[in-house]
Amino acid sequence: MQNNVHQDDKKVKSAFRESTEITLSYFILVYAYIWFSDWLISKYVLDPSTAQVIQSIKGFISLGLIGLVYYIIVYRRVKKYLSNNEQLKKVLFEL
């Protein structure tokens, strides 16, 4: 019983660490993208209305990329969950 509790604790810590790594990586990449792209626009686009249009396009691209990354993460998790669930069903059936 004690061993199961220890394994559960390790899984929770692993899930926390993995979630933290994904979140920190996301924040670093997004903030770098926002800062760098804003810098490029302010440096090379002199017309304010053109800069505003580019900023809007940049926002739509950002949302699309965020949605894609979110989809990939959710897809992988669900696929892993379903695979583990199928393996569990096979083991239970064999018992």
C-alpha positions as CSV (number, residue, x, y, z in Angstrom):
1,M,0.0,0.0,0.0
2,Q,2.8,2.4,0.9
3,N,4.5,1.7,-2.4
4,N,1.3,2.7,-4.4
5,V,1.2,6.0,-2.5
6,H,4.8,6.6,-3.3
7,Q,4.2,5.9,-7.0
8,D,1.2,8.2,-7.1
9,D,3.3,11.0,-5.5
10,K,5.9,10.5,-8.2
11,K,3.3,10.7,-10.9
12,V,1.8,13.9,-9.5
13,K,5.3,15.5,-9.3
14,S,6.1,14.4,-12.8
15,A,2.8,15.8,-14.1
16,F,3.5,19.1,-12.2
17,R,7.0,19.3,-13.6
18,E,5.9,18.5,-17.1
19,S,3.1,21.1,-17.0
20,T,5.4,23.7,-15.6
21,E,8.0,23.1,-18.3
22,I,5.3,23.4,-21.0
23,T,3.9,26.5,-19.5
24,L,7.3,28.2,-19.0
25,S,8.4,27.3,-22.5
26,Y,5.2,28.7,-23.9
27,F,5.6,32.0,-22.0
28,I,9.2,32.4,-23.0
29,L,8.4,31.8,-26.7
30,V,5.3,34.0,-26.7
31,Y,6.9,36.9,-25.0
32,A,10.0,36.7,-27.2
33,Y,7.7,36.6,-30.3
34,I,5.7,39.6,-29.1
35,W,8.7,41.7,-28.1
36,F,10.7,40.9,-31.3
37,S,7.8,41.3,-33.7
38,D,6.8,44.6,-32.0
39,W,10.4,45.8,-32.3
40,L,10.5,44.9,-36.0
41,I,7.2,46.7,-36.7
42,S,8.3,49.9,-34.8
43,K,11.7,49.9,-36.5
44,Y,10.6,49.3,-40.1
45,V,7.0,50.4,-40.4
46,L,6.6,54.1,-40.3
47,D,3.0,54.5,-41.2
48,P,0.8,54.1,-38.1
49,S,-2.2,52.7,-40.0
50,T,0.0,50.1,-41.7
51,A,1.5,49.2,-38.4
52,Q,-2.0,48.7,-36.9
53,V,-2.9,46.4,-39.7
54,I,0.3,44.4,-39.3
55,Q,-0.3,44.2,-35.5
56,S,-3.8,42.8,-36.2
57,I,-2.5,40.2,-38.6
58,K,0.2,39.3,-36.1
59,G,-2.5,38.8,-33.5
60,F,-4.5,36.5,-35.7
61,I,-1.4,34.5,-36.5
62,S,-0.6,34.3,-32.8
63,L,-4.1,33.0,-31.9
64,G,-3.8,30.4,-34.7
65,L,-0.5,29.2,-33.5
66,I,-1.7,29.0,-29.9
67,G,-4.7,27.0,-31.0
68,L,-2.5,24.6,-32.9
69,V,-0.1,24.1,-30.0
70,Y,-3.1,23.6,-27.7
71,Y,-4.6,21.0,-30.1
72,I,-1.3,19.1,-30.3
73,I,-0.9,19.0,-26.5
74,V,-4.5,17.8,-26.0
75,Y,-4.3,15.3,-28.8
76,R,-1.2,13.7,-27.4
77,R,-2.6,13.5,-23.9
78,V,-5.9,12.0,-25.1
79,K,-4.1,9.5,-27.4
80,K,-1.9,8.4,-24.5
81,Y,-4.9,8.2,-22.1
82,L,-6.9,6.0,-24.6
83,S,-3.9,3.8,-25.3
84,N,-3.4,3.3,-21.5
85,N,-7.1,2.6,-21.2
86,E,-7.0,-0.1,-23.9
87,Q,-4.0,-1.7,-22.3
88,L,-5.8,-1.8,-19.0
89,K,-8.8,-3.4,-20.6
90,K,-6.6,-6.1,-22.1
91,V,-5.0,-6.9,-18.8
92,L,-8.3,-7.0,-17.0
93,F,-9.8,-9.2,-19.7
94,E,-6.9,-11.6,-19.3
95,L,-7.5,-11.9,-15.5
